Amino acid sequence: MLIGEVARYSGVSARMLRHYESLGLVRPTDRTGGGYREYSDEDIRRIFHIESLRSLGLSLREVGRALDDPDFAPSELVEDLIRQTRERIAAETELLTRLRRIGSAEPAGWHDVLQTVALLQALRSKSPETRQRAALSSADEAPVPVEALVEAVLGETDPSVAGALRWTLARSGEDGLPLLARGLGSPRAEVRDRAVRTVAEIPGDRATGLLREALGDADVVVRGHAALELGLRGVPEAVPTLVDMVVEEANDVDAADALSALASRPALADRITGLLVDRLAHGATEPSARRRLTQALADIPGSTASRALTDLSHDGDRAVALTASYILGMREAL
């Protein structure tokens, strides 16, 4: 079969067939009387083998080794090709993500594009100072897509940078909440914690709804951040978690303050008092936990809390009794 026929049959151009010949990958078995290349059936099978290996991403040098080296180990090459393919896909995915983010910023001109690219690169810098400057400047200069800010805050370990990112996201309103909701569903507790702390800085009912859901989180730190913010927002569902925080000495001072804020509503004041007293009587066996629960009653208004403190002033635990008596004296002096 002549080279033109082989090209039509195989789909490999005559020019590429000549290139293969120059590299020694495939050589026509015969020549016609006029000196034209003539390929045998075995030559054509080799051409198809070459094309098959090229389709896997092998270079022409690797194709030659695969076909001619008897010691060639295909398993090692396949593993290497898998690694290279994964790296290429990751790079292409990263490029696609970057392009989508630039597009979502709706740049008016190339200056905006370049500024957005610079900020996106700065957010991935190894320098915390550079990341912090990028987070702060993105609020006033080139708008960084919310998706990039959320990704950055969910992965940020530096407290100052994380604070700057949360502040910037809070200024963007509720746009980042759907992405933060995904963060709250992460299997990693540290990611959920970063997500809930960011949501806590965003006002509005949608953010409050996400915080309510976070009250059921398996991690005590995540639950605690949600409860503290919900307490400040006047959400009564936070009360049991806040009481648990007092018992467990997990941000117990802040939890007591949040309980005090919720207790400004008379109906909640009695409920909070009841929970604190119940934990004192049945749930908190450690003396230090009972003292913290007693101290938490200090800023709970109403006669129910006063009666509870009166009873506690005769408690068998002297430290609890003295704490209750002191609080009663302060309340009477006001």
For each residue, the residues with C-beta under 8 A, 3 or more apart:
1: 5 6 9 38 39 40 44
2: 5 6 32 36 37 38 39
3: 6 7 14 17 18 28 36 37 39
4: 7 8 14
5: 1 2 8 9
6: 1 2 3 9 10 12 14 17 39 43 44 47
7: 3 4 10 11 12 13 14 17
8: 4 5
9: 1 5 6 44
10: 6 7 44 47 48 51
11: 7 51
12: 6 7 16 17 20 47 51
13: 7 16 17
14: 3 4 6 7 17 18
15: 18 19
16: 12 13 19 20
17: 3 6 7 12 13 14 20 21 26 47
18: 3 14 15 21 22
19: 15 16 22 23
20: 12 16 17 23 25 26 47 50 60
21: 17 18 24 25 26 27 28 37
22: 18 19
23: 19 20 60 64
24: 21 27 64
25: 20 21 46 50 60 63 64 67
26: 17 20 21 43 46 47 50
27: 21 24 43
28: 3 21 31 37 38 39 40 43
29: 38 39 40 42 43
30: 38 40
31: 28 35 36 37 38
32: 2 35 36 38
33:
34:
35: 31 32
36: 2 3 31 32
37: 2 3 21 28 31
38: 1 2 28 29 30 31 32
39: 1 2 3 6 28 29 43 44 47
40: 1 28 29 30 43 44
41: 44 45
42: 29 45 46
43: 6 26 27 28 29 39 40 46 47
44: 1 6 9 10 39 40 41 47 48
45: 41 42 48 49
46: 25 26 42 43 49 50 67
47: 6 10 12 17 20 26 39 43 44 50 51
48: 10 44 45 51 52
49: 45 46 52 53 67
50: 20 25 26 46 47 53 54 63 67
51: 10 11 12 47 48 54 55
52: 48 49 55 56
53: 49 50 56 58 62 63 66 67
54: 50 51 57 58 60 63
55: 51 52
56: 52 53 78 81
57: 54 81 84 85
58: 53 54 62 63 66 77 81
59: 62 63
60: 20 23 25 54 63 64
61: 64 65
62: 53 58 59 65 66 77
63: 25 50 53 54 58 59 60 66 67
64: 23 24 25 60 61 67 68
65: 61 62 68 69 72
66: 53 58 62 63 69 72 74 77
67: 25 46 49 50 53 63 64
68: 64 65
69: 65 66 72
70:
71:
72: 65 66 69 77
73: 76 77
74: 66 77 78
75: 78 79
76: 73 79 80
77: 58 62 66 72 73 74 80 81
78: 56 74 75 81 82
79: 75 76 82 83
80: 76 77 83 84
81: 56 57 58 77 78 84 85
82: 78 79 85 86
83: 79 80 86 87
84: 57 80 81 87 88
85: 57 81 82 88 89
86: 82 83 89 90
87: 83 84 90 91
88: 84 85 91 92
89: 85 86 92 93
90: 86 87 93 94
91: 87 88 94 95
92: 88 89 95 96
93: 89 90 96 97
94: 90 91 97 98
95: 91 92 98 99
96: 92 93 99 100
97: 93 94 100 101
98: 94 95 101 102 117 120
99: 95 96 102 103
100: 96 97 103 104 147
101: 97 98 104 105 116 120 144 145 147 148
102: 98 99 105 107 113 116 117 120 145
103: 99 100 106
104: 100 101 145 147
105: 101 102 112 116 142 143 144 145
106: 103
107: 102 110 112 113 116 142
108: 112
109: 112 113
110: 107 113 114
111: 114 115
112: 105 107 108 109 115 116 142
113: 102 107 109 110 116 117
114: 110 111 117 118
115: 111 112 118 119 141 142
116: 101 102 105 107 112 113 119 120 142 143 144 145
117: 98 102 113 114 120 121
118: 114 115 121 122 142
119: 115 116 122 123 134 137 138 141 142 144
120: 98 101 102 116 117 123 124 144 148
121: 117 118 124 125
122: 118 119 125 130 131 133 134
123: 119 120 131 134 135 138 144 148 149 152
124: 120 121 131 152
125: 121 122 130 131 134
126:
127: 130 131
128: 131 132 158 160 161
129: 132 133
130: 122 125 127 133 134
131: 122 123 124 125 127 128 134 135 152 156 158 161
132: 128 129 135 136 158 160 161 164
133: 122 129 130 136 137
134: 119 122 123 125 130 131 137 138 144
135: 123 131 132 138 139 149 152 161 164 165 167 168
136: 132 133 139 140 164 167 168
137: 119 133 134 140 141
138: 119 123 134 135 141 142 143 144 149 168
139: 135 136 167 168 171
140: 136 137
141: 115 119 137 138
142: 105 107 112 115 116 118 119 138
143: 105 116 138
144: 101 105 116 119 120 123 134 138 148 149 168
145: 101 102 104 105 116 148 149
146: 149 150 169 172 175 176 179
147: 100 101 104 150 151 179
148: 101 120 123 144 145 151 152
149: 123 135 138 144 145 146 152 153 165 168 169 172 176
150: 146 147 153 154 169 176 179 180 183 198
151: 147 148 154 155 179
152: 123 124 131 135 148 149 155 156 165
153: 149 150 156 162 165 166 169 194 198
154: 150 151 180 183 186 191 194 195 198
155: 151 152 191 194
156: 131 152 153 161 162 165 194
157: 162
158: 128 131 132 161 162
159: 162 163
160: 128 132 163 164
161: 128 131 132 135 156 158 164 165
162: 153 156 157 158 159 165 166 194 197
163: 159 160 166 167
164: 132 135 136 160 161 167 168
165: 135 149 152 153 156 161 162 168 169 198
166: 153 162 163 169 170 197 198 201
167: 135 136 139 163 164 170 171 201
168: 135 136 138 139 144 149 164 165 171 172
169: 146 149 150 153 165 166 172 176 180 198 201 202
170: 166 167 198 201 202 203
171: 139 167 168
172: 146 149 168 169 175 176
173: 202 204
174: 177 202 204 206 207
175: 146 172
176: 146 149 150 169 172 179 180 198 202
177: 174 180 181 199 202 206 207 210
178: 181 182
179: 146 147 150 151 176 182 183
180: 150 154 169 176 177 183 184 195 198 199 210
181: 177 178 184 185 195 210
182: 178 179 185 186
183: 150 154 179 180 186 191 192 194 195 198
184: 180 181 192 195 196 199 210 213 214 217
185: 181 182 192
186: 154 182 183 191 192 195
187:
188: 191 192
189: 192 193 218 219 221 222
190: 193 194
191: 154 155 183 186 188 194 195
192: 183 184 185 186 188 189 195 196 214 217 219 222
193: 189 190 196 197 219 221 222 225
194: 153 154 155 156 162 183 190 191 197 198
195: 154 180 181 183 184 186 191 192 198 199
196: 184 192 193 199 200 210 211 214 217 222 225 226
197: 162 166 193 194 200 201 225
198: 150 153 154 165 166 169 170 176 180 183 194 195 201 202
199: 177 180 184 195 196 202 207 210 211 214
200: 196 197 207 211 225 226 228 229
201: 166 167 169 170 197 198
202: 169 170 173 174 176 177 198 199 207
203: 170 207
204: 173 174 207 208
205: 208 209
206: 174 177 209 210
207: 174 177 199 200 202 203 204 210 211
208: 204 205 211 212 230 233 235
209: 205 206 212 213
210: 177 180 181 184 196 199 206 207 213 214
211: 196 199 200 207 208 214 215 226 229 230 233 235
212: 208 209 215 226 230 235 237
213: 184 209 210 216
214: 184 192 196 199 210 211 217 222 223 225 226
215: 211 212 223 226 227 230 237 238 241
216: 213 223
217: 184 192 196 214 222 223 226
218: 189 222
219: 189 192 193 222 223
220: 223 224 248 250
221: 189 193 224 225 250
222: 189 192 193 196 214 217 218 219 225 226
223: 214 215 216 217 219 220 226 227 241
224: 220 221 227 228 241 245 250 251 255
225: 193 196 197 200 214 221 222 228 229
226: 196 200 211 212 214 215 217 222 223 229 230 238 241
227: 215 223 224 230 231 238 241 242 245 255 258
228: 200 224 225 231 232 238 242 251 254 255 258
229: 200 211 225 226 232 233
230: 208 211 212 215 226 227 233 235 237 238
231: 227 228 234 235 238 239 242 255 258 259 261 262
232: 228 229 258 261
233: 208 211 229 230
234: 231 261 262 265
235: 208 211 212 230 231 238
236: 239 262 268 271
237: 212 215 230 240
238: 215 226 227 228 230 231 235 241 242 258 262
239: 231 236 242 243 259 262 268 271 272 275
240: 237 243 244 275
241: 215 223 224 226 227 238 244 245
242: 227 228 231 238 239 245 246 255 256 258 259 262
243: 239 240 246 247 255 259 272 275 276 279 293 296
244: 240 241 247 248 250
245: 224 227 241 242 248 250 251 252 254 255
246: 242 243 249 252 255 256 259 276 289 292 293 296
247: 243 244 279 283 284 289 292 293
248: 220 244 245 252 289
249: 246 252 288 289 292
250: 220 221 224 244 245 255
251: 224 228 245 254 255
252: 245 246 248 249 255 256 292 296
253: 256 257
254: 228 245 251 257 258
255: 224 227 228 231 242 243 245 246 250 251 252 258 259 296
256: 242 246 252 253 259 260 292 295 296 299
257: 253 254 260 261 299
258: 227 228 231 232 238 242 254 255 261 262
259: 231 239 242 243 246 255 256 262 263 272 276 296 299 300
260: 256 257 263 264 299 300
261: 231 232 234 257 258 264
262: 231 234 236 238 239 242 258 259 265 268 272
263: 259 260 268 269 272 273 299 300 301 302
264: 260 261 268 269 301
265: 234 262 268 269
266: 269 270 301 302
267: 270 271
268: 236 239 262 263 264 265 271 272
269: 263 264 265 266 272 273 300 301 302 304 305
270: 266 267 273 274 302 304
271: 236 239 267 268 274 275
272: 239 243 259 262 263 268 269 275 276 300
273: 263 269 270 276 277 297 300 302 304 305 308
274: 270 271 277 278 304
275: 239 240 243 271 272 278 279
276: 243 246 259 272 273 279 280 293 296 297 300 308
277: 273 274 280 281 308
278: 274 275 281 282 283
279: 243 247 275 276 282 283 284 289 293
280: 276 277 283 284 290 293 294 312 320
281: 277 278
282: 278 279
283: 247 278 279 280
284: 247 279 280 289 290 293
285: 289
286: 289 290
287: 290 291 317 319 320
288: 249 291 292
289: 246 247 248 249 279 284 285 286 292 293
290: 280 284 286 287 293 294 315 317 320
291: 287 288 294 295 317 319 320 323
292: 246 247 249 252 256 288 289 295 296
293: 243 246 247 276 279 280 284 289 290 296 297
294: 280 290 291 297 309 312 320 323 324 327
295: 256 291 292 298 323 327
296: 243 246 252 255 256 259 276 292 293 299 300
297: 273 276 293 294 300 305 308 309 312 324 327
298: 295 327 330 331
299: 256 257 259 260 263 296
300: 259 260 263 269 272 273 276 296 297 305
301: 263 264 266 269 305
302: 263 266 269 270 273 305 306
303: 306 307
304: 269 270 273 274 307 308
305: 269 273 297 300 301 302 308 309
306: 302 303 309 310 328 331
307: 303 304 310 311
308: 273 276 277 297 304 305 311 312
309: 294 297 305 306 312 313 324 327 328 331
310: 306 307 313 314 324 328
311: 307 308 314 315
312: 280 294 297 308 309 315 320 321 323 324
313: 309 310 321 324 325 328
314: 310 311 321
315: 290 311 312 320 321 324
316: 321
317: 287 290 291 320 321
318: 321 322
319: 287 291 322 323
320: 280 287 290 291 294 312 315 317 323 324
321: 312 313 314 315 316 317 318 324 325
322: 318 319 325 326
323: 291 294 295 312 319 320 326 327
324: 294 297 309 310 312 313 315 320 321 327 328
325: 313 321 322 328 329
326: 322 323 329 330
327: 294 295 297 298 309 323 324 330 331
328: 306 309 310 313 324 325 331 332
329: 325 326 332 333
330: 298 326 327 333 334
331: 298 306 309 327 328 334
332: 328 329
333: 329 330
334: 330 331
